[in-house]
Amino acid sequence: MSPAAAWHPLDPLTPDEITGASLAVRKYIAIETDVKAVKFITCYLLPPPKKAVLAYLGIPLAPGAKPEAPVPITRKAEADIIDLVNGRSFNVILSFQEDEWKVDTFDLLEEGLQPQISVEELLICERIVRQDPLVIKLAKDVGVSPEEINCEGWSIGFDERFPKSLRLQQGIFFARFSRHDNHYAHPMDFIAVVDSNSEKVLHVEFAAHYKPSPNGPSLSAPSTQAPPLEADQLAHANRGRIPPPRPAFDFLPDLMATTQENFKLRDDVKPLHIMQPEGVSFKLTGTQIEWQNWKFHIGFNHREGLALSTITYNDHGEVRPVIYRLSLAEMVVPYAAPEHPHARKFAFDSGEYGMGAMANELTLGCDCLGQIHYLPGVYVNHDGSPHVIQNCICIHEEDAGVLWKHSDFRPGGRSQTVRRRRLVVSMVCTLANYGESPSMAARRHVLIALAEYIFNYMFYQDGSIELEIRLTGVLQVYIAADGEQTPYGTIVAPNVSAQYHQHIFSIRVDPMVDGIHNSLVETDIMPAPAPTGSAENFAGNAFTATDTVLKTAAAREHEAGRERRWRVVNPARTHYSTKRAVGYGLGVKGAAVQLMTQHDGWVGRRATFTKKALWVCRDEEGAKGGRMWPAGKYVPQTRDAPADSIGNWVEDGASIENEDILVYLTVGVTHIPRPEDWPVMPVEHLNVYFKPQSFFDANPSMDVPGVRDPHSVPAFGATPQTCH
Ligand SMILES: [Cu+2]
């Protein structure tokens, strides 16, 4: 491969590269192994070593240093495949040499390790259950015909009753009474367990329900524990069958007009357009973008979706590295209902399904307003062919209010106002609902949301970066019996229960503040200990910020009462005025979340990252890349956090002072559903900030022009005011 000018070593595999790599895997299998048939689950870039990437791009490793001399970079790929005959899984590493892909390693995964659940497998789940005679009968018993059965494939979470070797999903049922009906309004009262390798329904089960009692709702079953597989599941749940609620709660306006009395779209919203008459202010070279002194690479993979790399800021001619790589490394959504089988609901949307594989094809003028540039996203299909999501990554600029302003209030004093502009790189992911669809191509058109996550990476002119996660979509709901109330959910509509849950994200930050050797500083804001009236603190007003440099790998709590904050610093460079090491703050205030479940429960055991607000460890690059996945590389069906996951990374006690470090931030939302979140939840925001702190000499945005917008006019035609 001869790198083109626009080539970046972290460019995702192209569709042609995926085709080439999967062909090489097939060839290898045919010649070297006894494997008869496979399905591809993943096929993606195995990134080159960090130092090689930085040398290639001419980014220095230390402040003021010269970049290292470039070294040859071999293009590598990694694939996970499953043997269709016996369900064994393999990890394959390939490299591109002499104009073709070659298999370097072909490793059988330990029994029980499952590559992530593919989009096709989620669809297979629905197909399997619809053909199953027991499912058809159980649906019929509550008035639902076979063609009305909708089923969502979910990761199984945790269930020791099944062998590890099976590739399991749980199917959660809804009825759909017309083609585009919101089927979440019609939850059904049973759940299936399927094996996506043998394509069989293995088991059907019934949750216990809550009955009113003088002491509040009481569970109909003797325990929240799962009964043995051979037990009569309905008898164990100790309740009758419950037919799905029928009332429609549509979200499509034409359907609402027919299913809701007096429904009418409001008619007092007048057009609001965003115009950039001279075009956009960003420049793209391949997948590298430059905007307002920022330069970075936009990558994509099936698992994280968007990943931004080699983020630098041009500070008056000096290209200063800030972050090597920034991405959503993991997330989990634990649900609070303890009764079997609801306790199994804690999907790892990233590690089990893949945020990239769930990314939407975006629509100009709806998802994104203004002048938009889109990039595609690619992942592999079961047959090894590339699946291209067109318009997957959206790039645009937005006005974001005032950047800075000052008025001299004295008579004749002048004022200056500068508008804030931001560059937004975003992706929208839809989790866990893939309605009926005859083909993968058509699939995109029948998507409606169970949960939609909008990931916005936003860059500002003052040197700050913001990651905003927006949550919307339809609540995951279950059926409630007439008059049933549960301690673990909200009855958002009659017979529709929305269980309490959390959305917990792990943001992976691989910092390189002025180079790759960084330290982490923890700051607590505290009142000075000297009492009011004392010589040191007579008025009692003193408070101070106490910095502690963390010496070794650690997991830290977010102490809200101390306004605890963290920053990544480079001890090799000191600010000219503050005399502090140059740094970037990691702002999680308002976004930090605590795992609300028992910490030794299933969620805590599998998703260690949820137990602390911040994790910091050394990055260690091996043959299969650096430390990446906080809940492990292979997440589906784990029963404990794997050895190669975050809890163990911080246990190594490695020095993290002035080292190549990794930071994982745990942020999230605890969702106690409201009826106002139904039938579709209005968007909720979660924000994480990366802000320069003693990094620049002063406000780096003083040179942003304060231009008066000639298109701004009085709302009601009054005399225009002048600025000054
Ligand atoms: Cu939620």
Boltz pocket constraint, residues with backbone or C-beta under 6 A from the ligand:
constraints:
  - pocket:
      binder: B
      contacts: [[A, 501], [A, 503], [A, 671]]
      max_distance: 6.0
